[in-house]
Amino acid sequence: MREDMVRVLDQRDILVKENEKLQQQLEEERQKVAALEEKLQQDQLLSKSGA
């Protein structure tokens, strides 16, 4: 019984670390998207003003 608990807790620790890593990757991707959206908006404004 105790071994099962230890295994479950170890698995939980692994999943928590993996989740943290995925959350960080998600935040980085969101920042990239925000930067691309901003650049796209600027490009659209430039093309409208230049037309």
Protein Blocks (a to p, Z undefined) as FASTA:
>chain_A
ZZmmmmmmmmmmmmmmmmmmmmmmmmmmmmmmmmmmmmmmmmmmmmmmmZZ
